[in-house]
Amino acid sequence: MKTADREFTTISGVPVEPVYAPGDFQNPAPGEFPYTRGIHRDMYRGKLWTMRQFSGFATPEETNLRYHYLLAQGQTGLSVAFDLPTLMGYDADHALSEGEVGKCGAPISSLEDMEILFRGIPLGDVSVSMTINSPASVLWAMYLAVAEQQNVPWARLSGTLQNDILKEYIAQKEYIYPPRASMRLVTDTIEFGALHTPKFNPVSISGYHIREAGSTAVQELAFTLRDGIEYVDWALERGLAIDDFAPRLSFFFNAHSDFFEEIAKYRAARKIWAHVMRERYGAQSERSLKLRFHAQTAGCSLTWQQPYNNVVRTALQAMAAVLGGAQSLHTNSLDEAYALPGEHAVTIALRTQQVLAYESGVTNVADPLGGSYFLEKLTLDSESAANDYIRRIDEMGGMIAAIEAGFPQTEIASASYRYQREIESGARTIVGVNRFQSAVFQSDAEPIELLHVDEAGGRRQTAKLAALRARRDNGNVQKTLDALRRAAEGTQNTMPLLLDAVRAYATLGEICDALRGVFGTYRETPHI
Amino acid sequence: MAKPGLDGHDRGAKVIARALRDAGMEVIYTGLRQTPEMIVNAALQEDVQVIGLSILSGAHNAIVPRVLELLREKEMTDVMVIVGGIVPDEDAAALKRLGVAAVFQPGASLDAIVTFIKGAVPA
C-alpha cells in the first residue's frame, strides 16, 4: 500500500499528522498546577521512581526468597502478586482452588502465610504494594498484623493496596460481592487509612487492566479517572473531608507500545485530575491535586514468538513511563507470554530500569519532551477525548450505573475486536507474529529457563491449613467471624473486625464466606 | 466458548467468540468461573458440536482432563474440544494425546481457528 493511501494512527486509532508545527501550547512548569509537566519541580533529580517488580509464585516461602533476591539486585520497593484462589477469596484447600494454587501468584490463606511472605523484610523500611481487590481489606489486615508483630507503628508504613473494585467489573473480573457492597468495603479502607496509615495508599485506581482487556489509551485514561471520581464521591458521602483522603489516592497506568500516545496520556491524566480535584471537589491541599501513579509495561504486547524481542518492547515502554513522569514502575520479563518470570528474565527486566535510570540521561530533566509539538497536541487531544467520556458517564448516572448498563465493557470489547482485526488483516504489524516470522527462532530453539509451578505447593498449603485449623482457638475464630458479620450487616467500619479475625488466624476463605453470607455474590452479564 | 476455573481474563475468549459468529457459527459464551460440570451441562443442553476452553491461569492440566472425562461419562465424545491460552508445548502435546483436537497458543490467528473448526466439524 502506498504511503499516500495509508492512514497513519496511534495504536489506539488516533490519526497522526506527518509533522507538527508550533502551536499555542502553554503549560505551567513541573510542580505547578495543573502538573501536566510533572508533580515535582525537579522530578527524578530529587528522587528516582520506585523500581517495584510485581512478584509472587508457588508458595509464600518461595516468594519470600524471590523478594530477598530482587531487593538484593537493587529494586527499591516490593509488589505482591497473589494467586487466583487468594484473589477470589478462597483458601488453598477449597474445591475451586484445585490446580490453581500458586500458579499466578503467592497463595495467602491466613496470617501465617503473610508472616512467611514478609520474613526478614522490615515493613517499616520497605514500601509494599499489594495487587489485591475483592478481598483487599482482608489481606491489608494481615499485612497490618505482621507490621504489629514487627513492632512497626502503622503510621510508619509505606505502600499501596490496589483495592480498585470498579475496574474488576469493567475489566479484570476478579469480583466477589456486588458493586455497592464492594464500594462500602473500599470506603472502609479509605476511612481507616486516613486515620491510621497516613503514608499508605489505600487504593491504586487502575487503568492497566482496562488497557490489557483491549481498551484504547483514551478509554484507559477516562475510565480510570472516572473510577477515581466514584471513589471520591463515596468517601465524601461517608463524611470524610476531601483533603483528608485525596492525597493518598494513587493511580496505576499501563505503559503500552505507542510511545508518544502513552506520554501524552500520563500528562493528560495529571492535568484532568488536578482540575477535577480543584473545580469539582474544591480540594485545597496541593497534595490532593497531584496525581501520583505506578506504571507497568504492557503485558498484552508480549509475544510468544521470538520472546527476546520482548526485552526491546519492555525497554521502550519503560522509557515512555519515565518520560511521562511515573512515580513507580514495573517492567515485564521476556518470558511472560509463557510463564511467570524466571529469575534470569526478571533480572533483565530490573536492569532495564536501572540502565534507564543511570545511563540514559533522561532523568536529568523534568518533562524533557515538553514543548514537542506532537506531544503537546496529543496531550490536549487526549485530555479533551477523555473529558468527553467522563461527561458521558456522568450523564449515565456515574460509573456504577455505566457498569450496570455494560457501557465500559462494550467499549472495551469493541476496541479489542477492532485491534485483533487489524492484526489479522496485516494493517497492524506485530514483529515476529504476523511479519518477520522466523522458523529458526521459535521458543524451543532459544531455550529460556521457564518457571514451572507444580501441584506440590498446593499440597503443602493444604497441609498447613489443616495444621492451622487444628492448633488455633476455633471458639475465638468463630467469635471474630460473628462480630465481623454483624458489622458487615450494619454500617460500622469493617477494618477493626477484620483485624480481630486475622489475628485469631481466621482464614481468608472463612472471612470472605462470612461476607458472602451478608453481601451475596456477583454474576456478570457477559458483553462480547 | 467457556472460561473454566478461576481465571477472569476474557479478552481472548470474547474476541474469538465474536470472530466465530462473524464466520457464521452459532456461539454460546458461558461467561466466567465455570466448573467442568457446568461447561459439559451447558454443552449438553445447547447440543453443541465444539467446546472451546480458554485458560490463561496455568490450571489447564487439572481442568481439561476433567472436562474430557465428563464428556466420556455422558457419552458426548462426538463433541470436539479445543483449548486456547497459556499452554506450554509439552502440556499441549499431552492434552492432544488425551483427546483435545487442537491447542491454540498466544499469537494464533482468528483465521486459523475459524478454518480449523470449519474443517473439523460438519456444517
HADDOCK unambig.tbl for C-alpha pairs under 7 A between the chains (distance, minus, plus):
assign (segid A and resid 84 and name CA) (segid B and resid 6 and name CA) 6.28 0.50 0.50
assign (segid A and resid 84 and name CA) (segid B and resid 7 and name CA) 6.97 0.50 0.50
assign (segid A and resid 99 and name CA) (segid B and resid 59 and name CA) 5.01 0.50 0.50
assign (segid A and resid 99 and name CA) (segid B and resid 62 and name CA) 5.21 0.50 0.50
assign (segid A and resid 100 and name CA) (segid B and resid 59 and name CA) 5.33 0.50 0.50
assign (segid A and resid 103 and name CA) (segid B and resid 57 and name CA) 6.61 0.50 0.50
assign (segid A and resid 103 and name CA) (segid B and resid 58 and name CA) 5.90 0.50 0.50
assign (segid A and resid 104 and name CA) (segid B and resid 57 and name CA) 6.30 0.50 0.50
assign (segid A and resid 172 and name CA) (segid B and resid 8 and name CA) 6.29 0.50 0.50
assign (segid A and resid 172 and name CA) (segid B and resid 9 and name CA) 6.42 0.50 0.50
assign (segid A and resid 173 and name CA) (segid B and resid 8 and name CA) 5.17 0.50 0.50
assign (segid A and resid 174 and name CA) (segid B and resid 8 and name CA) 6.30 0.50 0.50
assign (segid A and resid 213 and name CA) (segid B and resid 11 and name CA) 5.48 0.50 0.50
assign (segid A and resid 304 and name CA) (segid B and resid 106 and name CA) 5.85 0.50 0.50
assign (segid A and resid 304 and name CA) (segid B and resid 107 and name CA) 6.74 0.50 0.50
assign (segid A and resid 338 and name CA) (segid B and resid 86 and name CA) 6.31 0.50 0.50
assign (segid A and resid 338 and name CA) (segid B and resid 88 and name CA) 6.75 0.50 0.50
assign (segid A and resid 417 and name CA) (segid B and resid 15 and name CA) 5.50 0.50 0.50
assign (segid A and resid 424 and name CA) (segid B and resid 109 and name CA) 6.61 0.50 0.50
assign (segid A and resid 433 and name CA) (segid B and resid 107 and name CA) 6.37 0.50 0.50
assign (segid A and resid 526 and name CA) (segid B and resid 31 and name CA) 5.83 0.50 0.50
assign (segid A and resid 528 and name CA) (segid B and resid 14 and name CA) 5.18 0.50 0.50
assign (segid A and resid 528 and name CA) (segid B and resid 18 and name CA) 6.70 0.50 0.50
